[in-house]
Amino acid sequence: MTKRILILTMAGFLSATVPLSATASEMELAAAEQVDEQIDVTVEGQTVNVTGAQGKELIVVSLTGRQVMKVMIENAAQRIDLNIPKGCYILKVGKVVRKIQVH
């Protein structure tokens, strides 16, 4: 009787494990997050310097939620002039989000 319970318990445990395809998806997601962690965004006045974000979009949003600018990052290191009014904005590249102040 004890062997039968143990076998049924193990069968239930094995059927509850994560399938291999889901594990592969999780590994791809983790790799994508590591790429986003390598993105560096710095702001100097009206200029944004972005490195490690080639192929991603830079999105600038006002604090009221209105998108004021959207630029495709085409190079490994790119400099972008904002040309927006002074104030506070949210800047997003991939999963990297920064609150910036334009002087």
Secondary structure, DSSP 8 states (H G I E B T S, - for coil): -HHHHHHHHHHHHHHTS--HHHHHHHHHHHHHHHHHHT-EEEEETTEEEEES-TT-EEEEEETTS-EEEEEE--SSEEEEE----SEEEEEEETTEEEEEEE-
